[in-house]
């Protein structure tokens, strides 16, 4: 179903009031080539709302060569907030008569290939919240990659936003800082054809799962090093 631009702006304003820092809308058509779980996830939805909250920059400055317990706590808090915002947003849209589905902020469904229901980063790029950096993270021009993301799928034809220009250029800070050399340092103007084009996933997973997640009071496969060094938003 279609709604006018005023409805789109109203929904965005409501999402900001719920605690989000950034929000954009993507057409689901270009997203149907992604790895989806289930494969028909987008069949009933025309739009994907990308929602982001900013993670305080100071927490990354505590990171030297590994994630800290403080970062782990903040990371989990951001995910909980995002899930609550997505839940409320979906219910608001449903009350207005539209089919809507919140996708959890940090839920891994395929632990062999490390995929969730849909890539929040891919949705965020199409919704104009940032570009795909060499680390594969979404990089916003104002706050950099220091954000967490969640997605709400809906069938209301909200006004869509457009992808923005990739500004990474020749910078290799994230690639240089990666402790296992997982980031190849390959740039893209749009998006990569596959993760393997830019990233050695197995190296990253081995470090995060085999070492970082076992650090006392961390308990999650997180890192934060490439996020810390990014010059955007620092």
Residue pairs with C-beta under 8 A, 6 or more apart in sequence:
1 97
1 98
1 155
1 156
1 157
2 156
2 157
3 156
3 157
3 158
5 159
7 156
7 158
8 25
8 158
8 159
11 49
11 89
11 92
11 93
11 158
12 23
12 25
14 89
14 92
15 23
15 49
15 51
15 85
15 89
16 23
18 84
18 85
18 88
18 89
19 53
19 81
19 84
19 85
20 51
20 52
20 53
20 82
20 85
21 52
21 53
21 54
21 143
21 147
22 50
22 51
22 52
22 53
22 54
22 129
22 140
22 143
22 147
23 49
23 50
23 51
23 52
23 127
23 129
24 49
24 50
24 124
24 127
24 128
24 129
24 161
25 47
25 48
25 49
25 50
25 127
25 158
25 159
25 160
25 161
26 47
26 48
26 49
26 50
26 123
26 126
26 127
26 160
26 161
27 46
27 47
27 48
27 126
27 160
28 42
28 45
28 46
28 47
28 48
28 153
30 126
31 42
31 48
31 118
31 122
31 123
31 126
32 42
34 118
34 119
34 122
35 110
35 113
35 115
35 119
36 42
36 117
36 118
37 109
37 110
37 115
37 116
37 117
37 118
41 117
41 118
41 153
42 48
42 118
42 153
44 99
44 155
45 99
45 101
45 153
45 154
45 155
46 154
46 155
46 156
46 157
47 153
47 154
47 155
47 156
47 157
47 158
47 160
48 118
48 123
48 126
48 127
48 151
48 152
48 153
48 154
49 89
49 127
49 151
49 152
49 153
49 154
49 158
50 120
50 123
50 124
50 126
50 127
50 129
50 149
50 150
50 151
51 82
51 85
51 86
51 89
51 149
51 150
51 151
51 152
52 124
52 129
52 138
52 140
52 147
52 148
52 149
52 150
53 78
53 81
53 82
53 85
53 147
53 148
54 143
54 146
54 147
55 74
55 75
55 78
55 146
55 147
55 148
56 74
56 146
57 146
57 233
57 234
59 68
59 70
59 71
59 74
60 71
60 146
60 224
60 227
60 228
61 228
62 68
62 70
62 71
63 71
63 224
63 225
63 228
65 179
65 225
66 211
66 212
66 215
66 223
66 225
67 212
67 215
67 218
67 220
67 222
67 223
67 224
68 218
69 215
69 216
69 217
69 218
71 218
71 222
71 224
72 217
72 218
72 219
72 220
72 222
75 148
75 220
75 222
76 220
78 105
78 148
79 105
79 106
79 148
82 105
82 148
82 149
82 150
83 102
83 104
83 105
83 150
85 150
86 102
86 103
86 104
86 105
86 150
86 151
86 152
87 102
89 100
89 102
89 152
90 100
90 101
90 102
90 152
90 154
91 100
93 100
93 152
93 154
93 156
94 100
96 156
98 154
98 155
98 156
99 154
99 155
100 152
100 153
100 154
100 155
100 156
101 152
101 153
101 154
102 150
102 151
102 152
103 116
103 117
103 118
103 120
103 150
103 151
103 152
103 153
104 116
104 117
104 150
105 120
105 148
105 149
105 150
106 116
106 148
107 116
107 117
108 114
108 115
108 116
109 115
109 116
109 117
110 116
113 201
114 201
114 205
118 151
118 153
120 138
120 149
120 150
120 151
121 132
121 136
121 137
121 138
121 149
122 132
122 191
123 149
123 151
124 130
124 138
124 149
125 131
125 132
125 138
125 163
125 191
126 163
127 160
127 161
128 161
128 162
128 163
128 164
129 138
129 140
129 147
129 149
130 138
130 139
130 140
130 141
130 145
130 147
130 164
131 138
131 139
131 163
131 164
131 165
131 166
131 167
131 168
132 138
132 139
132 166
132 188
132 190
132 191
132 192
133 139
133 145
133 166
133 168
133 174
133 230
134 168
134 171
134 172
134 174
134 175
134 183
134 184
134 185
134 186
134 187
134 198
135 145
135 174
135 175
135 178
135 183
135 199
135 226
135 227
135 230
136 183
136 192
136 195
136 198
136 199
137 145
137 174
137 226
137 227
138 145
138 147
138 149
139 145
139 167
139 168
139 230
139 232
140 147
140 232
140 233
141 164
141 167
141 232
142 232
142 233
143 232
143 233
144 227
144 230
144 231
144 232
144 233
144 234
145 226
145 227
145 230
145 232
145 233
146 227
146 230
146 233
163 190
166 187
166 188
166 189
166 190
167 232
168 187
169 187
170 187
171 231
172 185
173 229
173 230
173 231
174 183
174 226
174 229
174 230
175 181
175 183
175 184
175 185
176 229
177 225
177 226
177 228
177 229
178 204
178 225
178 226
179 207
179 225
180 200
180 203
180 204
180 206
180 207
181 200
181 203
182 199
182 200
182 201
182 203
182 204
182 207
183 198
183 199
183 200
183 226
184 197
184 198
184 199
184 200
186 192
186 197
186 198
188 197
188 198
192 198
195 201
204 223
205 221
207 223
208 221
208 222
208 223
209 221
212 218
212 221
212 222
212 223
213 219
213 220
213 221
213 222
228 234
